Amino acid sequence: MRNSYTLTYRLRNSERGFSTLLIMILLLALSGLGTESYIKANAQARMAARESQSRQAVYAAEGGIEWAKAELTVNPGSTGGTLTIGDSEVRVNIVPASEGYWVTSLGTAGYSLREVKVFLKNQSGKWLTSNYHELHR
C-alpha cells in the first residue's frame, strides 16, 4: 500500500511540473504576441504623425504663396520673408521676372520640409498662378 501511494504522489508531482511548463510556454507566447501588437501599433502611429506633418508642411508652403500674393499687392518690390503659420514655419522667396514673379515657399512642420514654387502674374488686379511645382526634400 505504501508503494502505490508513493507512485501516485510522484505522478501528481510530475503532472504539476508539466502543467507549470505549459503555463510558462503559454505566457511566453502571449507576451510575444502582445509585444508584436505594440510594435505594430507604435509604427502605425509614427507613420500617421509623419503623414500629418507632411500635409501640414505642404499647406504651410501654400499659405506662404498666398502671403506672397498679398505682400506683392501691397509692396511690388518685396523679396519675401519668414512667417509662422500655426506650428509651422514658412520661408518665402520672391524673385521678379519679366512678366511676373517666381515665388518659392518652403514650409516646415516637425521634421517635414515641403517646397512649393510657382510663377505669379498679375492680370487686372488678380494673381494668376502657373508652373506649380511641389518639391519634396
N, C-alpha and C positions, 0 to 999 in steps of 0.2 A: 504494500500500500504506500509505503514511503517512496518507492521508486516512481510510481505513477504520478504522485503529487509533484515530485521534483521535475519530471518530464513536462508536465502541464505548465509549471511555473516557468521553465526555460522557454517553452514555445510562446507563452504570453510575452515574455521579455523580448524575444526576437521579433514578435509582431509589433511591439511598441517601437523598436528601433527602425523597422521597415516603414511604419506609418510616419515616424518623425522624418525619415529621409524623403518620403513622398511629399510631405508638407513643405519641407525646405526647398525641394525642386519646384513645387508649385509656386511658392513665394518668389523664388528667383525668376521664374518665367513671367509672373505678373509684374514684377519690378522692371524687368526688361521691356515689357510692353508699355508700361507707364512711362518709362524714360524715353522710349521711341516716340510716343504720342506727344510728350512735352517738347521734344526737339523739333518735331514737325510743326507743331503749333507756333513755336517761337520763330521758326524760319518763315512761316507764312505771315506772321505779324511784322517781321522786319521787311519782307517784300512789300507788304501793303504800305508801310511807312515810307519806304523809298519811292514807291509809285506816287504816293500823296505829295511828297516833297518835289518830285519831278514835275508833276502837274502844277504845283504852286509856283515853281520857278518859271515855267512857261507863261503862266498867267501874269506873273510879275513882270516878265520881259515884255509881254504885250501891253501891260499897263504903262511901261516905260515908253513905248511907241505912242500911246495916246497922250502921255505927258508931253512928249516932244511936239506933237501936233499943237497942243495948247500953248506951249512955250514959243513955237515958231510963229504962231498967230500974233502973240504979243511982242516978241522980240525976234525978228527975222535973222539977226546976226548971232543967235545963240549957238553955242558949240556943245551943249549938253550939260550933264551934271549927274549927281548921285542923289537918289531918294530912297526912302523906306516906305514900303507898302506892306502893312501888317508885320509879319515876322521876316519878310523878305527884303533884301537889299537889291537895288537896281542901279546899274551904271549905264547912262545913255551918252552916246557919242553922235554928234550931228556934223556931217561934212557937206558943205554946199557943193552942188553940181551945176551943170549948165542950165538945166530946166527944173531943178528941184533940189532935193536933199537926200543924201544917203543917211539913214538913221540905223544905228546898231544899238541894241538894248540887251544887256547881259543881266539876267535875273538869277539870284542866288537864294536858295531855300534849303536850309540844312546843309547836306553835302552835295546837293544837286546844283548844277550850273546849266542854264539854258540861254542860248543866244538867239535873238531874232534880228534879222537885217531886212530892211525894206527901203524902197525908193518912194519918197513923198513928193507930190506935185500939187501945187495949189491952183485950182481952177475955179474961178468965180466964187471965191471965199470958202470953198470946200476942199478938204485934203483928199486926194486920190492916192491910194496905196497900190504899188505894183512891185513886182520882183520880191515877193515874200519868201524869205528863207529862214527856216528854223534849224539852227545848228546845235548839235549836242556835243558837249565836252566831256 
